[in-house]
Amino acid sequence: MRRLKTRLLTLGASGIATAMMGLTANAHHSVALQFDMSKEIEIEGTVVAMEWRNPHAWLQVEVESEAGEKQVWQVEFGSANALYRRGWRRDDLPVGIHVSVHGLPARDGSNTIGAEDVTLPDGRRLFAGSRQRE
């Protein structure tokens, strides 16, 4: 009887662990699924905010459209930990500085970029880690 209880508890725990792994895997997305890997774009604008988060860090940049309207673009990076390991620091992207962002456009046509690199006013280029720019 005791072995049966132990076996049932083990099976239950295994089932829960398997279900949790499935949720985690489902929550993460492919870069190629969200962004058009065959195109590259570049935007220039003013930093509105930088969110150092995991699993993805986000930069908001206010860009002036060709029609003269201001638009906020969302720039997606890998994790904050990965950016830090590449040499990024929290004070690299303060609100109000002018930046240029190079990356992949969103497949859905939204104002979202999968960042490859960010060029700062002093000319430094921060590599985001997705693909090396040629």
Helices and strands as residue ranges (DSSP letters): H 2-27, H 31-34, E 41-51, E 58-64, E 70-76, H 80-85, G 90-92, E 98-105, E 112-119, E 125-127
